[in-house]
Amino acid sequence: MKAYSPSEHLVKQLAGLPDSPGCYIFKDELGDILYIGKALSLRSRVRSYWADISWRERPKLAVMIPKVATIETILTNSEKEALLLEANLIRQKLPRYNVSLKDDRRYPWLAITYDVAFPRLVMIRDPVRFKKDNPRAKVFGPYVEAGQMWETMRILRRVFPMRQRKTPLFKDRPCMNFHIGLCLAPCQKKVEPEPYDRMVKQVEMFLAGRQTEVIDQLKADMEKASDNLEFEQAGKIRDRLVALRSVIEKQQVFFQSNKVSHDIVAEAHTEKMMSVCLMKVREGKLIASETFAIPLLEKTSWDEAYQAFVDQYYTACEDVAIPQTILLQHELSDMDVLREFVSGKAELAVKLLVPQRGGKNDLVDMAIKNAEHALGQEVNRVTQLDAKVERTLTALKEGLGIDRLPNRIECFDISNISGTDNVASMVSFEAAKPKKTEYRMFKIQSVEGEPNDFASMKEAVGRRYARLIREQKPFPDLIIIDGGKGQLGAAMEALTALELGGLKIGDHEFSIVGLAKKQEEVYFPNRSMPVYIPRRSEALHLLQAVRDEAHRFAVTFHRKLRAKRVIASQLDVLKGLGAKRRKKLIDHFGSFEQIKSATLEEIEACEGIPKKLALELFTFMQDLKNKPKAKPILTGMEPVDDSGADTDASDAASANRSGEALAMVAEDAGQYDDGEIKEVSILDQEDEEEFYAEDVEPDEERLPGPEDE
């Protein structure tokens, strides 16, 4: 700490900080975000990070502050706005030294899609992204126990038959869900919008914990239907009431008054892990008890993690999910700001209390017990997982006969079709788990137009480790090359050119192997005979997982490049349709198939496309759609009918059978159309985004995300 002194540039930035509320962002020399915070006074808050007393109270600062190269600030009108901005930035940027609820992505949430005419109830995994695409949607959760979420969804679908399919299965009739009472078939206009919207509101109230209101509304609906002699409808509503009451009866009653609405937030922690228990009491009943495991990384203190959880949870949750009272185990430094924020969001006076005695303190104690129990389970799980990782890596070390435990592994693969759209991938594993921020993609520049995997591998390996040397970044413990002796030899040529032929840089020694698919042989440099690892060994399973991930990543990027090239080449023939207008068309429609099926009005609606060009494009697309398919090519191997029937009839039958067979083959090979290969994605978009790195190097191409399309 004594040896550290801020740079001259940093001192000037600290001196020029404004005395106003806002958010501050610490960045390192490479521009990566280290930490995001909020303050009522940016000047006093940010300067406090460089005070000796702060370093003594918060050990994390001694690690983080020496890495800070620049400070950025965003001014806000109030500390309440700064609280919301900080939470949003942390969820988007995931800074290294902030406590962020990263595990939320693996928890399921329920969402009501109010952005469509007849909303649906759907399960989602990424509420931030879902809300970005569906701003009017209401999100509820997270549900730590997936079984509990699916049980809730099963009951709600039975009681409230909302639309389930995103698009209708049939054009002229409802699907089976309508006939078994799980949907009202709004797609076939069998229900009016008003009663459907009323039912959706009841689902929203139930998920928000306002169950008594839902019961009262259903009772009124049942009595109204009975008075109107609609006994069949009244019977259906009665069955819904019975199902709902069976759920409510299972909930534990804490208060006689059904007006009590509390959230209880408590924690238990060790030096490296914190477990937070969130209990929800609505209308006097406990409707949910959920626990969240938060690793205390980079010397993060438990009190900082507790405050970060409360701030981020209540800035992200829906207004209907905020209760009248929030009971906390500890005081927060921004208690007044958070109280003002949640009160404005829920449009009611929300209380934030830290009870010391009485019934409310008993609730906090119960939440603490749940947090302690969950913490014990999480510590045991992590211990068992660490033991399995250590066992697997040790088995891999012994199976390969290398000297160093392969804690960090990097693997390379090549993907192309006859040399076109030639790309390479590199994936990184640490402690036997993917480290997706380190994934890299390479557009091969030295080889194009001919399939030369050896030269492609040499270029990719050379570019990767030349950059690591130049920027003095750590090398992996094990490099895996997807391929046999040839690919491994090409990789060794690249390393030798970088003076790494001895597989050593400084004091760090590493190993390199080639993994061939046929018999899973493992090849080493300068050895003619491969090594075979037992088929059922965890070590071989790890090698296969790394190799398959590199292959999947390379193929995905290759297919995206190929699809863009196909679209561009199809549209090149039209005059007046240059690269910029092609990009606007692709951004607007998403794919070549969508452009082909678009109407003239839809093409004219695309920004930057003149009407005359739109008409030409529409005509061109119609010609493509109406282009006759190629006739089947007979192979001469068709069966011949020797029954003595008419020759023409026999030939016709044979050709017909051949045509049917070829049609079946064409259907199976559905990726081919008019001589071009269609885009076939092997990832759904949600998983795909997790592989994008924020810090992709300039000469290393990342897999383009939705924002790049």
Disulfide bonds with the S-S distance in Angstrom:
none
